[in-house]
Amino acid sequence: MAHRRFEYDMPAGSAVVFDAFHQHRWRERWDPLVSRTRVVGGAPCPSVGAVTENTGGGLLRALSMRTRFVSYDRPRVAAATMVGRAFPFSRWAASMRHRPVGEDHSRMTYTYRFEVMGPRVLRRPFDAIVQAVFDWQTQRRFARFQRFLQAHGPEVAHWQAHAGAPGPARTSPLDVP
């Protein structure tokens, strides 16, 4: 089973980072790993128990995964686990924790755990290959996210202030007008 933790200094406050990742209106603009993501039922962002459908982007377009959110505490933590199977994973789970560092900066910790499909004898080498690719894509993905926040963080903050984004105590997507 592969397991890793990454930490990133983010050029925006925790609430901006959280919404830019989880509100689909923003994620579509920066995330190269998904070409389409949606909450089953049509909500604009996940909530505890919500199931999302995620279709891969770029070379990963043929891959898709359904996830269920087991935690969604805006703007502190979100965690999801895979529903069913999705090649190459037989199990997958990830969490993101956000910690304020200053008014316009935060620290994001991304942790994942997965197990790959295949015969037990081949799992260990396949795990290592999949983990190397997953780690490389994760680093690229969050570097792009940091660049997006540098350029568009104020736009996300303006949207939060003027478009009715949920406040810290409002974690249900049903609260968003």
Sequence and secondary structure as in RCSB ss.txt:
>XXXX:A:sequence
MAHRRFEYDMPAGSAVVFDAFHQHRWRERWDPLVSRTRVVGGAPCPSVGAVTENTGGGLLRALSMRTRFVSYDRP
RVAAATMVGRAFPFSRWAASMRHRPVGEDHSRMTYTYRFEVMGPRVLRRPFDAIVQAVFDWQTQRRFARFQRFLQ
AHGPEVAHWQAHAGAPGPARTSPLDVP
>XXXX:A:secstr
 EEEEEEEEESS HHHHHHHHHSHHHHHHH TTEEEEEETT  SS  TT EEEEEE GGGTT EEEEEEEEEETT
TEEEEEEES BTTEEEEEEEEEEEEEETTEEEEEEEEEEEE S HHHHHHHHHHHHHHHHHHHHHHHHHHHHHHH
HHHHHHHHHHHHTT   TT   GGG  
